[in-house]
């Protein structure tokens, strides 16, 4: 194998090997960042997925209540009743 052929082979392999190395390093860096940037409770502890799901359920119920109140208010307006004042 001549030195020109060897140099050509090394140049042709440099690109794919370099790309694989960069992908590996970027993936490693991304995994480290994900571990550091997990959502945390204001107390500094990581958020429990079950607690997160419970909070979503609670917020959805609150939205449903607000929509029902808005719908009831709109129905009252359509029937000529004065709107309810809420304290």
ChimeraX attribute file (.defattr): number of C-alpha atoms within 10 A of each C-alpha:
attribute: neighborCount
match mode: 1-to-1
recipient: residues
	/A:1	5
	/A:2	7
	/A:3	8
	/A:4	9
	/A:5	10
	/A:6	11
	/A:7	11
	/A:8	12
	/A:9	11
	/A:10	11
	/A:11	11
	/A:12	11
	/A:13	11
	/A:14	11
	/A:15	11
	/A:16	11
	/A:17	11
	/A:18	11
	/A:19	11
	/A:20	11
	/A:21	12
	/A:22	12
	/A:23	12
	/A:24	12
	/A:25	11
	/A:26	12
	/A:27	12
	/A:28	11
	/A:29	11
	/A:30	12
	/A:31	10
	/A:32	11
	/A:33	11
	/A:34	10
	/A:35	9
	/A:36	9
	/A:37	9
	/A:38	11
	/A:39	13
	/A:40	11
	/A:41	10
	/A:42	8
	/A:43	7
	/A:44	8
	/A:45	10
	/A:46	12
	/A:47	14
	/A:48	12
	/A:49	9
	/A:50	9
	/A:51	10
	/A:52	11
	/A:53	11
	/A:54	12
	/A:55	12
	/A:56	12
	/A:57	12
	/A:58	12
	/A:59	12
	/A:60	12
	/A:61	12
	/A:62	12
	/A:63	12
	/A:64	12
	/A:65	12
	/A:66	12
	/A:67	12
	/A:68	12
	/A:69	12
	/A:70	12
	/A:71	12
	/A:72	14
	/A:73	16
	/A:74	13
	/A:75	13
	/A:76	14
	/A:77	13
	/A:78	10
	/A:79	9
	/A:80	8
	/A:81	11
	/A:82	10
	/A:83	12
	/A:84	10
	/A:85	5
	/A:86	4
	/A:87	3
